[in-house]
């Protein structure tokens, strides 16, 4: 039983480290995306920050581009919907 407890703590520690890394990596991604837009002159710094904040909020609220093309309005998959077995 002690071996299982040690394994559980190791798993919890690894998950915590992975979440911390992902959180910190997000800061770098946001800074890189804003600096690229500003450096190219596409947007002003204020516009770039507002643009990044809007899309970060959309991602946080659950808007995902990976799910939307595969789902119809009724929630069924649209892939191979005309093919029946």
HELIX and SHEET records of a PDB file:
HELIX    1   1 UNK A    2  UNK A   40  1                                  39    
HELIX    2   2 UNK A   45  UNK A   60  1                                  16    
HELIX    3   3 UNK A   65  UNK A   68  1                                   4    
END                                                                             
